[in-house]
Structure formats: C-alpha cells, structure tokens
Amino acid sequence: MIRPFIAGIVFSGLVGVGGIAAAQTTTPPSAPAATTAPSPRGAKMIERLCGAPVKAQSDRYASGLAERLSLNDAQKALLKSWQDARQKARTDARATLCAPKPDLSTFAGRLDWRGKRLETRLATFRAERPNLEAFHASLDARQKTAWDEMRSRRDERRQRRRHERD
C-alpha cells in the first residue's frame, strides 16, 4: 500500500525536476508575444447563451417520445403543450438573462449574474412544471415505466460524458 504511494511521489518529483530543467534550457523568444486581456470568467458561456438562437431539438424529442411511449392523440396534445411551454419559458429566460449584458469583470458582477441565472432557471422550471405534470399524469403505468427507463438511460449517458471529459 505504501510502495505505490512512495513510487507516485518519486515519479512526481522526477517529472517536476524534468519540467524545471526543460524550462531553464529553452531560449527566450526574440520578440515578446502580444498579450491580450483575458476574457472574464463565464464570457464564453454568455456569448453562447446570448448569441444567435439555436434551433431547439424539441420536435425531434417529442416525436421520438411519442413513438417510444405509443402515445394516443390526447397524450400527444399534452406533450405538445408541455414542449411549447418549455420553449416559451426558455425564450423568456434568454431574454431576461441577456437583456442587459452582464458585467463579469468584477466579483460582484459575477455573483449578480449567478443569482440572476438561478432565479431565471427557477422561473423556467415553474413555468413548464404544470404542463409536464399534466402530461405525466396522462401516462398509464407501462408508459410511466418506459419514461423512467428512458430518463435513467439518458442520465447514464450524461454521467459517461462527464467522466470522459474529466
């Protein structure tokens, strides 16, 4: 148990010394590189969120869900109302978050943005929840089981993607 730990420390030390030696033997660049001001934390996310809208995948999701769950016409109508409410809530959230461009250059600005984002997510959830509950209540036991299995598989895929990125 202790041997792998000691081996890890020795390896880390050797890698660190090798990195220092390599850094010392490199020649400095002849001209200083042009430095650009670093973008504030979260700037890329805000550009993606507040940039050009991306076409929603809700139609493809809804048709796949209707097929997998064998929905009847009344259930399809409830699914459509949930998807419409979801899309409207997301559009409203985007407008709320992006109306005044957030100032991320200061710590207080980043905290304000985080608070606004959390409040907006909660408002989005509250706006679509009644339609989601109505749709879910219309499902029979077999459809609810299939729904839960689909969501479970989706969650597993998301977990795998997170671990692959790390």
Secondary structure, 3 states (H helix, E strand, C coil): CHHHHHHHHHHHHHHHHHHHHHHHHCCCCCCCCCCCCCCCCCHHHHHHHHCCCCCCCHHHHHHHHHHHHCCCHHHHHHHHHHHHHHHHHHHHHHHHHHCCCCCCCCHHHHHHHHHHHHHHHHHHHHHHHHHHHHHHHHCCHHHHHHHHHHHHHHHHHHHHHHHHHC
